[in-house]
Amino acid sequence: MPVRSPGPSRADLIADTALVLLAERGMRGLTHRAVDEAAGLPQGSTSNHARTRQALLEIAVRRLAEREAQVLMPDEMPAAQEGHDGVEGIVDGLALALHRYLTGHRDLLVARYELALEATRRPGLREFYDATGRRFRDPLTAWVTEAGSRDPARHVLSLVAFCDGLMFACVAGSFHAAVPTLDELRESFRELTSGMLRR
């Protein structure tokens, strides 16, 4: 059954279908032919858009970043709003982002893990993957700095590591059947940030 694209372009359809295949079949199941078939496109369409496997992986990473931005919506997060207490803004923002991701976009997370692992074997993809990741780390660094962090780089690493570990545990790890509630995530982030950002 063809994958429906949320956007109008064939490029988005190809990239979205690549992400679906990564989640459903893993890295070995992602081929140009498989994308054409799953997307309902004429044979050769994906090859015309992304001639090499590296190019196909790169457009998948790019689309993943775009889709994740839609999930996280940093401009709508409390931490980005004027007048919101810095620490509570970070707590609310991260809790909302993770809860939204875990409850509505688990397949996207699986695709993310597939691409992250492949990036460890492909230096070209690693560079591309890391570049897309900076668009999320940079705002978080700004948030913790404004909230009074004395060591923003280290605190951002801790927050990102906590988020990544929690998401993996709830999607592919031993807690895959237990998604924390929004209130539980807020409490966890409040406990984590209390030592970092409160003096």
GROMACS elastic network, one bead per residue, 0.5 to 0.9 nm:
[ bonds ]
;  ai    aj funct       b0    kb
    1    37     6  0.86195   500
    1    38     6  0.64317   500
    1    39     6  0.77005   500
    1    40     6  0.74688   500
    2    17     6  0.86999   500
    2    37     6  0.75860   500
    2    38     6  0.51666   500
    2    41     6  0.84090   500
    3    13     6  0.75192   500
    3    16     6  0.79510   500
    3    17     6  0.62372   500
    3    20     6  0.82989   500
    3    38     6  0.63325   500
    3    39     6  0.50904   500
    3    40     6  0.75431   500
    4     7     6  0.87965   500
    4    13     6  0.72298   500
    4    16     6  0.86124   500
    4    17     6  0.84813   500
    4    39     6  0.76164   500
    5     8     6  0.69615   500
    5     9     6  0.80386   500
    5    10     6  0.83350   500
    5    12     6  0.66966   500
    5    14     6  0.85323   500
    5    16     6  0.68011   500
    5    17     6  0.81528   500
    5    39     6  0.88102   500
    6    12     6  0.79059   500
    6    13     6  0.78457   500
    6    16     6  0.85511   500
    7    10     6  0.83804   500
    7    12     6  0.62342   500
    7    13     6  0.73143   500
    8    11     6  0.87061   500
    8    12     6  0.73881   500
    8    13     6  0.79336   500
    9    12     6  0.53702   500
    9    13     6  0.64886   500
    9    14     6  0.88399   500
   10    14     6  0.61459   500
   10    15     6  0.85776   500
   10    49     6  0.89246   500
   11    14     6  0.52286   500
   11    15     6  0.62373   500
   11    16     6  0.85474   500
   11    46     6  0.86534   500
   11    49     6  0.72144   500
   11    59     6  0.85397   500
   12    15     6  0.50739   500
   12    16     6  0.58577   500
   12    17     6  0.83177   500
   12    59     6  0.89003   500
   12    63     6  0.73318   500
   13    16     6  0.51522   500
   13    17     6  0.59803   500
   13    18     6  0.84909   500
   13    39     6  0.69474   500
   14    17     6  0.51769   500
   14    18     6  0.61733   500
   14    19     6  0.87995   500
   14    35     6  0.66021   500
   14    36     6  0.77387   500
   14    39     6  0.68963   500
   14    41     6  0.88969   500
   14    45     6  0.86790   500
   14    46     6  0.65990   500
   14    49     6  0.84098   500
   14    56     6  0.88945   500
   14    59     6  0.86226   500
   14    60     6  0.85068   500
   15    18     6  0.50220   500
   15    19     6  0.64179   500
   15    20     6  0.87947   500
   15    35     6  0.86810   500
   15    56     6  0.78378   500
   15    57     6  0.88004   500
   15    59     6  0.59586   500
   15    60     6  0.50935   500
   15    61     6  0.85251   500
   15    62     6  0.83472   500
   15    63     6  0.60501   500
   15    64     6  0.83539   500
   16    19     6  0.51436   500
   16    20     6  0.63506   500
   16    21     6  0.87534   500
   16    39     6  0.89262   500
   16    60     6  0.73055   500
   16    63     6  0.69800   500
   16    64     6  0.81998   500
   17    21     6  0.61777   500
   17    22     6  0.85720   500
   17    35     6  0.60425   500
   17    36     6  0.86450   500
   17    38     6  0.68150   500
   17    39     6  0.61351   500
   17    60     6  0.88261   500
   18    21     6  0.51461   500
   18    22     6  0.61777   500
   18    23     6  0.87252   500
   18    30     6  0.65475   500
   18    31     6  0.83439   500
   18    32     6  0.87874   500
   18    34     6  0.85875   500
   18    35     6  0.60725   500
   18    38     6  0.89323   500
   18    56     6  0.79716   500
   18    57     6  0.82494   500
   18    59     6  0.87376   500
   18    60     6  0.62162   500
   18   111     6  0.88511   500
   19    22     6  0.50692   500
   19    23     6  0.63136   500
   19    24     6  0.86506   500
   19    30     6  0.87217   500
   19    60     6  0.62494   500
   19    61     6  0.86793   500
   19    63     6  0.82946   500
   19    64     6  0.74596   500
   19   107     6  0.83318   500
   19   108     6  0.69889   500
   19   110     6  0.89249   500
   19   111     6  0.56885   500
   19   112     6  0.82987   500
   20    23     6  0.52294   500
   20    24     6  0.61387   500
   20    25     6  0.83800   500
   20   107     6  0.72839   500
   20   108     6  0.76889   500
   20   111     6  0.73224   500
   21    24     6  0.50174   500
   21    25     6  0.54790   500
   21    26     6  0.67928   500
   21    27     6  0.81324   500
   21    29     6  0.65013   500
   21    30     6  0.58905   500
   21    31     6  0.88688   500
   21    34     6  0.79991   500
   21    35     6  0.75276   500
   21    38     6  0.81876   500
   21   111     6  0.81442   500
   22    25     6  0.55173   500
   22    27     6  0.56317   500
   22    28     6  0.82606   500
   22    29     6  0.68253   500
   22    30     6  0.61272   500
   22   107     6  0.87827   500
   22   108     6  0.89370   500
   22   110     6  0.75320   500
   22   111     6  0.51087   500
   22   112     6  0.85353   500
   22   114     6  0.66873   500
   22   115     6  0.81943   500
   23    26     6  0.58831   500
   23    27     6  0.85636   500
   23   106     6  0.89842   500
   23   107     6  0.55119   500
   23   108     6  0.69701   500
   23   109     6  0.80494   500
   23   110     6  0.52180   500
   23   112     6  0.83873   500
   23   113     6  0.89498   500
   23   114     6  0.77114   500
   24    29     6  0.81263   500
   24   107     6  0.79433   500
   24   110     6  0.85724   500
   24   111     6  0.84434   500
   25    28     6  0.70154   500
   25    30     6  0.72766   500
   26    29     6  0.54572   500
   26    30     6  0.69382   500
   26   110     6  0.87136   500
   26   111     6  0.77811   500
   26   114     6  0.66224   500
   27    30     6  0.54394   500
   27    31     6  0.86188   500
   27   111     6  0.88268   500
   27   114     6  0.63847   500
   27   115     6  0.78946   500
   27   118     6  0.78971   500
   28    31     6  0.75735   500
   29    34     6  0.73613   500
   30    33     6  0.84434   500
   30    34     6  0.63847   500
   30    35     6  0.70856   500
   31    34     6  0.50834   500
   31    35     6  0.62880   500
   31    36     6  0.87199   500
   31    53     6  0.77458   500
   31    56     6  0.85798   500
   32    35     6  0.52371   500
   32    36     6  0.63701   500
   32    37     6  0.87833   500
   32    43     6  0.87251   500
   32    44     6  0.76135   500
   32    45     6  0.82960   500
   32    46     6  0.55476   500
   32    47     6  0.60748   500
   32    50     6  0.84134   500
   32    51     6  0.87044   500
   32    52     6  0.88281   500
   32    53     6  0.79263   500
   32    56     6  0.78672   500
   33    36     6  0.51230   500
   33    37     6  0.62401   500
   33    38     6  0.86440   500
   33    43     6  0.67326   500
   33    44     6  0.72740   500
   33    45     6  0.87692   500
   33    46     6  0.74875   500
   33    47     6  0.82918   500
   34    37     6  0.51314   500
   34    38     6  0.60246   500
   34    39     6  0.83748   500
   35    38     6  0.52053   500
   35    39     6  0.58617   500
   35    40     6  0.82721   500
   35    41     6  0.80958   500
   35    45     6  0.88760   500
   35    46     6  0.67663   500
   36    39     6  0.53159   500
   36    40     6  0.59367   500
   36    42     6  0.63702   500
   36    43     6  0.58253   500
   36    44     6  0.71545   500
   36    45     6  0.64594   500
   36    46     6  0.61089   500
   36    47     6  0.89194   500
   37    40     6  0.51887   500
   37    41     6  0.63187   500
   37    42     6  0.78454   500
   37    43     6  0.75044   500
   38    41     6  0.78155   500
   40    43     6  0.89528   500
   41    44     6  0.82460   500
   41    45     6  0.63830   500
   41    46     6  0.81810   500
   42    45     6  0.57966   500
   42    46     6  0.87271   500
   43    46     6  0.77157   500
   43    47     6  0.85365   500
   44    47     6  0.51569   500
   44    48     6  0.61794   500
   44    49     6  0.87983   500
   45    48     6  0.52018   500
   45    49     6  0.65063   500
   45    50     6  0.87359   500
   46    49     6  0.51147   500
   46    50     6  0.59165   500
   46    51     6  0.75239   500
   46    56     6  0.81538   500
   47    50     6  0.50542   500
   47    52     6  0.72503   500
   47    56     6  0.84658   500
   48    51     6  0.58659   500
   49    55     6  0.86730   500
   49    56     6  0.83221   500
   50    53     6  0.74453   500
   50    54     6  0.82711   500
   50    55     6  0.51362   500
   50    56     6  0.52186   500
   50    57     6  0.88282   500
   50    58     6  0.89151   500
   50    59     6  0.78776   500
   51    54     6  0.84261   500
   51    55     6  0.64953   500
   51    56     6  0.74103   500
   52    55     6  0.51317   500
   52    56     6  0.63504   500
   52    57     6  0.87246   500
   53    57     6  0.61623   500
   53    58     6  0.85282   500
   54    57     6  0.51345   500
   54    58     6  0.61348   500
   54    59     6  0.87707   500
   54   122     6  0.85866   500
   54   124     6  0.79833   500
   54   125     6  0.71726   500
   55    59     6  0.63065   500
   55    60     6  0.86052   500
   56    59     6  0.53750   500
   56    60     6  0.63220   500
   56    61     6  0.88025   500
   57    60     6  0.50023   500
   57    61     6  0.62451   500
   57    62     6  0.86533   500
   57   115     6  0.76520   500
   57   125     6  0.74741   500
   58    61     6  0.50585   500
   58    62     6  0.61478   500
   58    63     6  0.85508   500
   58   125     6  0.66310   500
   58   128     6  0.70174   500
   58   129     6  0.79531   500
   59    63     6  0.60271   500
   59    64     6  0.83611   500
   60    63     6  0.51412   500
   60    64     6  0.59640   500
   60    65     6  0.86402   500
   60   115     6  0.82956   500
   61    65     6  0.62787   500
   61    66     6  0.87256   500
   61   112     6  0.80344   500
   61   115     6  0.71505   500
   61   125     6  0.85833   500
   61   128     6  0.77770   500
   61   129     6  0.63777   500
   61   132     6  0.77015   500
   62    65     6  0.52433   500
   62    66     6  0.64477   500
   62    67     6  0.87748   500
   62   128     6  0.84526   500
   62   129     6  0.81316   500
   62   132     6  0.70318   500
   63    67     6  0.60647   500
   63    68     6  0.84297   500
   64    67     6  0.50939   500
   64    68     6  0.59833   500
   64    69     6  0.84786   500
   64   108     6  0.75366   500
   64   111     6  0.82360   500
   64   112     6  0.72060   500
   65    68     6  0.50857   500
   65    69     6  0.61097   500
   65    70     6  0.87142   500
   65   129     6  0.89980   500
   65   132     6  0.62381   500
   65   133     6  0.75532   500
   65   135     6  0.85544   500
   66    69     6  0.51196   500
   66    70     6  0.64781   500
   66    71     6  0.89051   500
   67    70     6  0.50964   500
   67    71     6  0.64774   500
   67    72     6  0.87847   500
   67   108     6  0.83237   500
   68    72     6  0.60566   500
   68    73     6  0.82025   500
   68   101     6  0.83710   500
   68   108     6  0.82023   500
   69    72     6  0.50971   500
   69    73     6  0.54655   500
   69    74     6  0.73244   500
   69   135     6  0.89914   500
   69   136     6  0.82030   500
   70    73     6  0.52738   500
   70    74     6  0.86626   500
   71    74     6  0.88281   500
   71    97     6  0.69667   500
   71   100     6  0.67988   500
   71   101     6  0.65085   500
   71   104     6  0.89106   500
   71   105     6  0.81744   500
   72    75     6  0.87513   500
   72    76     6  0.84057   500
   72    77     6  0.78854   500
   72    93     6  0.86671   500
   72    94     6  0.87004   500
   72    96     6  0.81269   500
   72    97     6  0.50691   500
   72    98     6  0.80819   500
   72   100     6  0.77541   500
   72   101     6  0.77800   500
   73    76     6  0.56582   500
   73    77     6  0.67385   500
   73    97     6  0.80442   500
   74    77     6  0.51441   500
   74    78     6  0.86151   500
   74    79     6  0.84137   500
   74    80     6  0.69734   500
   74    93     6  0.80774   500
   74    97     6  0.86859   500
   74   136     6  0.84474   500
   74   139     6  0.79572   500
   75    78     6  0.83119   500
   75    79     6  0.86946   500
   75    80     6  0.59381   500
   75    81     6  0.76104   500
   76    79     6  0.84136   500
   76    80     6  0.68712   500
   76    81     6  0.73470   500
   76    93     6  0.85379   500
   77    80     6  0.55260   500
   77    81     6  0.69107   500
   77    89     6  0.76176   500
   77    90     6  0.83432   500
   77    92     6  0.76044   500
   77    94     6  0.81827   500
   77    96     6  0.78823   500
   77    97     6  0.81372   500
   78    81     6  0.52253   500
   78    82     6  0.83915   500
   78    84     6  0.65835   500
   78    85     6  0.87630   500
   78    86     6  0.88570   500
   78    88     6  0.81849   500
   78    90     6  0.71937   500
   78    91     6  0.87136   500
   78    92     6  0.63141   500
   78    93     6  0.54501   500
   79    82     6  0.80971   500
   79    84     6  0.65720   500
   79    85     6  0.76490   500
   79    86     6  0.62248   500
   79    87     6  0.79122   500
   79    88     6  0.74863   500
   79    90     6  0.50347   500
   79    91     6  0.80246   500
   79    92     6  0.73363   500
   79    93     6  0.58168   500
   79    94     6  0.87746   500
   79   143     6  0.66953   500
   80    84     6  0.79836   500
   80    86     6  0.88481   500
   80    89     6  0.74255   500
   80    90     6  0.85715   500
   80    93     6  0.83567   500
   80   139     6  0.87247   500
   80   143     6  0.75708   500
   81    84     6  0.59965   500
   81    89     6  0.80613   500
   82    85     6  0.86554   500
   83    86     6  0.86132   500
   84    87     6  0.86994   500
   84    88     6  0.74609   500
   84    89     6  0.59340   500
   85    88     6  0.54814   500
   85    89     6  0.56796   500
   85    90     6  0.85749   500
   85   147     6  0.79642   500
   86    89     6  0.50016   500
   86    90     6  0.63124   500
   86    91     6  0.87133   500
   86   143     6  0.70953   500
   86   144     6  0.76253   500
   86   146     6  0.68745   500
   86   148     6  0.81761   500
   87    90     6  0.52250   500
   87    91     6  0.62695   500
   87    92     6  0.86769   500
   87   143     6  0.85431   500
   87   144     6  0.77340   500
   87   147     6  0.57938   500
   87   148     6  0.85723   500
   87   190     6  0.81255   500
   87   193     6  0.72345   500
   87   194     6  0.81218   500
   87   197     6  0.68264   500
   87   198     6  0.79832   500
   88    92     6  0.59809   500
   88    93     6  0.82694   500
   88   190     6  0.75668   500
   89    92     6  0.52229   500
   89    93     6  0.58460   500
   89    94     6  0.84444   500
   89   143     6  0.84906   500
   89   147     6  0.89355   500
   90    93     6  0.50280   500
   90    94     6  0.59579   500
   90    95     6  0.82938   500
   90   140     6  0.82538   500
   90   143     6  0.69733   500
   90   144     6  0.75767   500
   90   147     6  0.84686   500
   90   189     6  0.82600   500
   90   190     6  0.88048   500
   90   193     6  0.84667   500
   91    94     6  0.55418   500
   91    95     6  0.60642   500
   91    96     6  0.85154   500
   91   185     6  0.84515   500
   91   186     6  0.58142   500
   91   187     6  0.81613   500
   91   188     6  0.85752   500
   91   189     6  0.53497   500
   91   190     6  0.57804   500
   91   193     6  0.75785   500
   92    95     6  0.52058   500
   92    96     6  0.59863   500
   92    97     6  0.84973   500
   92   185     6  0.87556   500
   92   186     6  0.61734   500
   92   189     6  0.82711   500
   92   190     6  0.87891   500
   93    96     6  0.52860   500
   93    97     6  0.61402   500
   93    98     6  0.86781   500
   93   186     6  0.89043   500
   94    97     6  0.50836   500
   94    98     6  0.61027   500
   94    99     6  0.84163   500
   94   163     6  0.83147   500
   94   185     6  0.82747   500
   94   186     6  0.79220   500
   94   189     6  0.75143   500
   95    98     6  0.53572   500
   95    99     6  0.59912   500
   95   100     6  0.84526   500
   95   182     6  0.62203   500
   95   183     6  0.79806   500
   95   184     6  0.84764   500
   95   185     6  0.51326   500
   95   186     6  0.52075   500
   95   187     6  0.87107   500
   95   188     6  0.85501   500
   95   189     6  0.70356   500
   96    99     6  0.52160   500
   96   100     6  0.60222   500
   96   101     6  0.85076   500
   96   182     6  0.66885   500
   96   185     6  0.81655   500
   96   186     6  0.81455   500
   97   100     6  0.52576   500
   97   101     6  0.61646   500
   97   102     6  0.86687   500
   98   102     6  0.59773   500
   98   103     6  0.84313   500
   98   163     6  0.74494   500
   98   166     6  0.88524   500
   98   167     6  0.75005   500
   98   182     6  0.85199   500
   98   185     6  0.79511   500
   99   102     6  0.52040   500
   99   103     6  0.59823   500
   99   104     6  0.83002   500
   99   179     6  0.81631   500
   99   180     6  0.75200   500
   99   181     6  0.70959   500
   99   182     6  0.58963   500
   99   185     6  0.74874   500
  100   103     6  0.54674   500
  100   104     6  0.59030   500
  100   105     6  0.74330   500
  100   182     6  0.88667   500
  101   104     6  0.55778   500
  101   105     6  0.50096   500
  101   106     6  0.66659   500
  101   108     6  0.84462   500
  101   109     6  0.79002   500
  101   167     6  0.84795   500
  102   105     6  0.59636   500
  102   106     6  0.56223   500
  102   109     6  0.82763   500
  102   167     6  0.69798   500
  102   170     6  0.75169   500
  102   171     6  0.74371   500
  102   179     6  0.69351   500
  102   180     6  0.86886   500
  103   106     6  0.69301   500
  103   179     6  0.74774   500
  104   107     6  0.86146   500
  105   108     6  0.53184   500
  105   109     6  0.66748   500
  106   109     6  0.51071   500
  106   110     6  0.65026   500
  106   111     6  0.88574   500
  106   171     6  0.64816   500
  107   110     6  0.50928   500
  107   111     6  0.63549   500
  107   112     6  0.85902   500
  107   171     6  0.87473   500
  108   111     6  0.51303   500
  108   112     6  0.61774   500
  108   113     6  0.88285   500
  109   113     6  0.63499   500
  109   114     6  0.87443   500
  109   167     6  0.79559   500
  109   168     6  0.81616   500
  109   171     6  0.75773   500
  110   113     6  0.51892   500
  110   114     6  0.63885   500
  110   115     6  0.87937   500
  110   168     6  0.86532   500
  110   171     6  0.75306   500
  110   172     6  0.77983   500
  111   114     6  0.50931   500
  111   115     6  0.62865   500
  111   116     6  0.86007   500
  112   115     6  0.52202   500
  112   116     6  0.60977   500
  112   117     6  0.86865   500
  113   117     6  0.61752   500
  113   118     6  0.85577   500
  113   168     6  0.84786   500
  114   117     6  0.53796   500
  114   118     6  0.62916   500
  114   119     6  0.86983   500
  115   118     6  0.50436   500
  115   119     6  0.60809   500
  115   120     6  0.88886   500
  115   125     6  0.87031   500
  115   129     6  0.81951   500
  116   119     6  0.50961   500
  116   120     6  0.68026   500
  116   126     6  0.79552   500
  116   129     6  0.74852   500
  117   120     6  0.54050   500
  117   121     6  0.73173   500
  118   121     6  0.54026   500
  118   122     6  0.64453   500
  118   125     6  0.78044   500
  118   126     6  0.81743   500
  119   122     6  0.50308   500
  119   123     6  0.66717   500
  119   124     6  0.78273   500
  119   125     6  0.51473   500
  119   127     6  0.81559   500
  119   128     6  0.86230   500
  119   129     6  0.70096   500
  120   123     6  0.70365   500
  120   125     6  0.82031   500
  120   126     6  0.63199   500
  121   125     6  0.83410   500
  121   126     6  0.79448   500
  122   125     6  0.52996   500
  122   126     6  0.60695   500
  122   127     6  0.87937   500
  123   127     6  0.63026   500
  123   128     6  0.86753   500
  124   127     6  0.54349   500
  124   128     6  0.64781   500
  124   129     6  0.87105   500
  125   129     6  0.58573   500
  125   130     6  0.84019   500
  126   129     6  0.50655   500
  126   130     6  0.60247   500
  126   131     6  0.85037   500
  127   130     6  0.52661   500
  127   131     6  0.62191   500
  127   132     6  0.88870   500
  128   131     6  0.51904   500
  128   132     6  0.65328   500
  128   133     6  0.88189   500
  129   132     6  0.53884   500
  129   133     6  0.63778   500
  130   134     6  0.65093   500
  131   134     6  0.54596   500
  131   135     6  0.75025   500
  132   135     6  0.58511   500
  132   136     6  0.79068   500
  133   136     6  0.57052   500
  133   137     6  0.65757   500
  133   138     6  0.88540   500
  134   138     6  0.57995   500
  134   139     6  0.87402   500
  135   138     6  0.57716   500
  135   139     6  0.72048   500
  136   139     6  0.59374   500
  136   140     6  0.66814   500
  136   141     6  0.89270   500
  137   140     6  0.51576   500
  137   141     6  0.60954   500
  137   142     6  0.87097   500
  137   156     6  0.73737   500
  137   157     6  0.88966   500
  137   160     6  0.80896   500
  138   141     6  0.50671   500
  138   142     6  0.63485   500
  138   143     6  0.87498   500
  139   142     6  0.50136   500
  139   143     6  0.62194   500
  139   144     6  0.88175   500
  140   144     6  0.62787   500
  140   145     6  0.84708   500
  140   156     6  0.67834   500
  140   159     6  0.89826   500
  141   144     6  0.53989   500
  141   145     6  0.60596   500
  141   146     6  0.85720   500
  141   152     6  0.60066   500
  141   153     6  0.69570   500
  141   155     6  0.83524   500
  141   156     6  0.60740   500
  142   145     6  0.51507   500
  142   146     6  0.61251   500
  142   147     6  0.85322   500
  142   152     6  0.82562   500
  143   146     6  0.52675   500
  143   147     6  0.61216   500
  143   148     6  0.88537   500
  144   148     6  0.64229   500
  144   149     6  0.55162   500
  144   150     6  0.89710   500
  144   151     6  0.89149   500
  144   152     6  0.61515   500
  144   155     6  0.76273   500
  144   156     6  0.74496   500
  144   197     6  0.75622   500
  145   148     6  0.53650   500
  145   149     6  0.50253   500
  145   150     6  0.75305   500
  145   151     6  0.80485   500
  145   152     6  0.57423   500
  146   149     6  0.73029   500
  147   197     6  0.66384   500
  147   198     6  0.87662   500
  148   151     6  0.89866   500
  148   152     6  0.87100   500
  148   196     6  0.88213   500
  148   197     6  0.58841   500
  148   198     6  0.78153   500
  148   199     6  0.88238   500
  149   152     6  0.54580   500
  149   155     6  0.74347   500
  149   196     6  0.66406   500
  149   197     6  0.53279   500
  149   198     6  0.84335   500
  150   155     6  0.86559   500
  150   196     6  0.81977   500
  150   197     6  0.79028   500
  151   154     6  0.56609   500
  151   155     6  0.61854   500
  151   156     6  0.86497   500
  151   196     6  0.86508   500
  152   155     6  0.50699   500
  152   156     6  0.59095   500
  152   157     6  0.84640   500
  153   156     6  0.52665   500
  153   157     6  0.62614   500
  153   158     6  0.87705   500
  154   157     6  0.50972   500
  154   158     6  0.63192   500
  154   159     6  0.87575   500
  155   158     6  0.50366   500
  155   159     6  0.61905   500
  155   160     6  0.85639   500
  155   193     6  0.86921   500
  155   196     6  0.68596   500
  155   197     6  0.88713   500
  156   159     6  0.50458   500
  156   160     6  0.59836   500
  156   161     6  0.83343   500
  157   160     6  0.52146   500
  157   161     6  0.59334   500
  157   162     6  0.84597   500
  158   161     6  0.51172   500
  158   162     6  0.60705   500
  158   163     6  0.85978   500
  158   192     6  0.89353   500
  159   162     6  0.51089   500
  159   163     6  0.61750   500
  159   164     6  0.85873   500
  159   189     6  0.85375   500
  159   192     6  0.80230   500
  159   193     6  0.83306   500
  160   163     6  0.50443   500
  160   164     6  0.60034   500
  160   165     6  0.84027   500
  161   164     6  0.51248   500
  161   165     6  0.59431   500
  161   166     6  0.84238   500
  162   165     6  0.51856   500
  162   166     6  0.60330   500
  162   167     6  0.85231   500
  162   192     6  0.88647   500
  163   166     6  0.52088   500
  163   167     6  0.60770   500
  163   168     6  0.85353   500
  164   167     6  0.52273   500
  164   168     6  0.61002   500
  164   169     6  0.85452   500
  165   168     6  0.52191   500
  165   169     6  0.60926   500
  165   170     6  0.86063   500
  166   169     6  0.51544   500
  166   170     6  0.61765   500
  166   171     6  0.85896   500
  166   175     6  0.88440   500
  167   170     6  0.51968   500
  167   171     6  0.60242   500
  167   172     6  0.82137   500
  167   173     6  0.87283   500
  168   171     6  0.51911   500
  168   172     6  0.54546   500
  168   173     6  0.58828   500
  168   175     6  0.86924   500
  168   176     6  0.82572   500
  169   172     6  0.57261   500
  169   174     6  0.57830   500
  169   175     6  0.52452   500
  169   176     6  0.61602   500
  170   173     6  0.59504   500
  170   174     6  0.71285   500
  170   177     6  0.69004   500
  170   178     6  0.64559   500
  170   179     6  0.59790   500
  170   180     6  0.83612   500
  171   174     6  0.85349   500
  171   175     6  0.73354   500
  171   177     6  0.79700   500
  171   179     6  0.84670   500
  172   175     6  0.77180   500
  172   176     6  0.56644   500
  173   176     6  0.55662   500
  174   177     6  0.79317   500
  174   178     6  0.89211   500
  175   178     6  0.53055   500
  175   179     6  0.74398   500
  176   179     6  0.71446   500
  180   183     6  0.80256   500
  180   184     6  0.58014   500
  180   185     6  0.62483   500
  181   184     6  0.50796   500
  181   185     6  0.62608   500
  181   186     6  0.86300   500
  182   185     6  0.51534   500
  182   186     6  0.62150   500
  182   187     6  0.87225   500
  183   186     6  0.50128   500
  183   187     6  0.62496   500
  183   188     6  0.86705   500
  184   187     6  0.51315   500
  184   188     6  0.62402   500
  184   189     6  0.87029   500
  185   188     6  0.50452   500
  185   189     6  0.61667   500
  185   190     6  0.84192   500
  186   189     6  0.52271   500
  186   190     6  0.59681   500
  186   191     6  0.85958   500
  187   191     6  0.61756   500
  187   192     6  0.85683   500
  188   191     6  0.52095   500
  188   192     6  0.61972   500
  188   193     6  0.86809   500
  189   193     6  0.59590   500
  189   194     6  0.83142   500
  190   193     6  0.53397   500
  190   194     6  0.59171   500
  191   194     6  0.53593   500
  191   195     6  0.74415   500
  192   195     6  0.65181   500
  192   196     6  0.72273   500
  193   197     6  0.57552   500
  193   198     6  0.75487   500
  194   197     6  0.57317   500
  194   198     6  0.53279   500
  194   199     6  0.84086   500
  195   198     6  0.59699   500
  195   199     6  0.76744   500
  196   199     6  0.80937   500
